[in-house]
Each structure stands twice: as structure tokens, then as C-alpha cells.
Amino acid sequence: MQKQVKNFLNFIENDKKVSQNTLQSYKRDILQYTDYVEENRINYAKVDEDGIKDYLQHMNEIGKKSSTISRSLASIRSFYQYLLRTKKVKRDPTEGIQSPKIEKRIPSVLTSQEVELLLEQPKNVDLKGIRDKAMLEFAYATGMKVTEIISLDLDDINIEEGYVSCKGKDKSRNIPLGSLSLKALKDYTENSRNILIKDENVKALFVNTNGQRLTRQGFWKIVKYYKEQAHINKEITPHILRHSFATHLLQNGAELKAIQTMLGHSDISSTQIYMQFQDATIQNIYKKAHPRA
């Protein structure tokens, strides 16, 4: 990717003749995107529309202004259009994405009841149902990003000790697993995964029906399917499960620092957005309990 970024910047400087200010803006935006892609072990040449949306959501969560996000999308779009012209990619993943008008930073979350309804949908009556149950329970139990979840290998799970080791680019973190998630994972690894895999050398924790490592797109489709089965009239993505994980922990008394560690946020300001939901809960308690409210 580094080589393609360099070629792109040379192209807009020498062929497009953009100003130095414009060139620096492009460079800053593309390098930030490069860092994100490398940190999350994403193949930039195969990223899809949902992957770009994930990145825009990430920018929103770390406090970037709408104007900054819109400009960054424009830079990324130019980059992929260049790659398309030079036949380095087969399609432009930004093609169907509108310039965002993100005015609020409050993430969308599910209620505890909605999460429970969603997690009840997969039935452990066949190989796929057992896998899907384990995946959804795992996503909500850990708050991990979809790219982190699909990158996991079987050895990253310690069922006996009850935790998962999430390996990042520079550091790793251990996240505890609840009893329901552990039960579903044990069922999956013992009664589904071992049948789904066609090659004993496959290390991936979550695999598709062909026995290969599950893709981001595959994960998204599974979440969308069960959302529709549950008849929940809210957008539900793997990232919203991550938001719900953090929000529900905070609402039930978990310390912000602990949530920051589990989410893998380097800066606690990224975690503090969930305080808004805690404040709302406190206000509701106050209104119900205070005689003068």
C-alpha cells in the first residue's frame, strides 16, 4: 500500500498540478487511512463499502469534525479512483457512499432487551446455527471490532481460563468472556467448527460453511439476517454490538478505564462518548426517585 500511496501523491502533484496546501491535505488524509488499514490488518485492495463506512465511523468516534470526515472521504475516493484507473483494484469501494453529515457523536446502541432478542435468534440445531450463536454471543461479550474477531485463531481463545487474547499491531489485550459466551464457544468448537473445516491446517476461529476463515462481509450478512429474524427496527451492525457492549457495562457500574482497556482505545477520550448514556440513565433514575423531580 505504501508504494501505491506514493504513486498517487506523485500523480496528483505532477499530473494534476494541485497546490501544496491541497497536496498536504491529501497526504495527511491518506496516511491516516493507511495507518488505520495497517493497524486493523485490512487488505486495502479488497476493502468494501462497509469497510470505508467503518473508517468514517471511527473518525467520528475519535472526535473528527464533519468537515474533516467529508474531506477525508473525498481524498480516499480520489485514491481509489486512481487505483481503479491504474488497475490496482477492481472497484471503487467509496462509489456508493454519500459525503457524511455527521452532526452528533452519540453512537447508536441496542437496549439490553434488544440484545437478548437478537442473541436468541440463532438456533443450535445445525452447524451454522451453532456457529452463529457463538459468534453473536462472542461479539457482544467482548466488544471486539469485526476485523479483530475474524482475525482470531483458535489458539487465541482460552476456554478453561475464560478469556480471548486480541492481538493488535503494537500490543495485545486479554478480554474476559462471560459464561454464556463460553458455553456457546465450547459448543461451536466441539460440535460445529471441527466438522465445518475441511483442512486441519486452518487456524481461524470462525469459519464459513466452506471451512475457510470468515470474511467481514460474511459477518455483516449474518448479523443483518438475525436482525431481520428478530424484527428489530434499528440498524444493527457488528460495530453497534461493540457500542452496546461498552454502554451496558458502563450503565451497570463498570469503570471507564476498564472499558477503555477492553475496547483497546489508546485514548480514554474515545471511551468517554459512552458517558452520555450513563448520564441519561442517572437522569431517569433521578426523575423516578426524587420527590421534587
Number of C-alpha atoms within 10 A of each C-alpha: 12 9 7 14 17 11 15 21 18 14 14 18 16 10 9 10 12 14 11 10 9 13 16 14 15 23 17 14 19 22 14 13 21 18 11 14 17 13 12 17 14 17 11 17 16 13 18 18 15 16 19 19 16 16 16 21 18 16 18 21 19 17 14 15 17 18 13 15 23 17 17 22 24 16 19 21 19 18 21 22 19 20 20 15 12 12 10 13 17 13 17 22 22 23 12 8 13 10 16 16 11 15 9 10 16 14 17 14 24 20 11 13 9 17 21 13 16 23 21 15 18 22 14 18 8 11 17 19 16 22 26 23 22 25 25 24 24 21 19 23 21 24 24 23 19 21 16 16 23 20 22 19 16 14 12 17 20 15 15 8 10 15 18 20 16 21 15 13 9 6 8 11 15 18 20 17 22 15 11 13 23 23 14 20 25 16 17 25 18 10 16 20 24 14 14 19 20 13 11 8 7 14 17 21 22 26 21 17 15 10 18 17 20 18 17 20 14 14 21 16 13 16 20 16 12 20 22 15 14 18 11 15 9 12 12 20 20 24 22 18 26 20 23 22 23 26 25 18 16 18 17 10 9 13 11 17 13 12 21 18 16 18 21 22 14 10 11 15 13 17 22 16 19 24 16 14 18 18 12 12 14 13 13 11 11 13 12 11 10 8 7 7 8
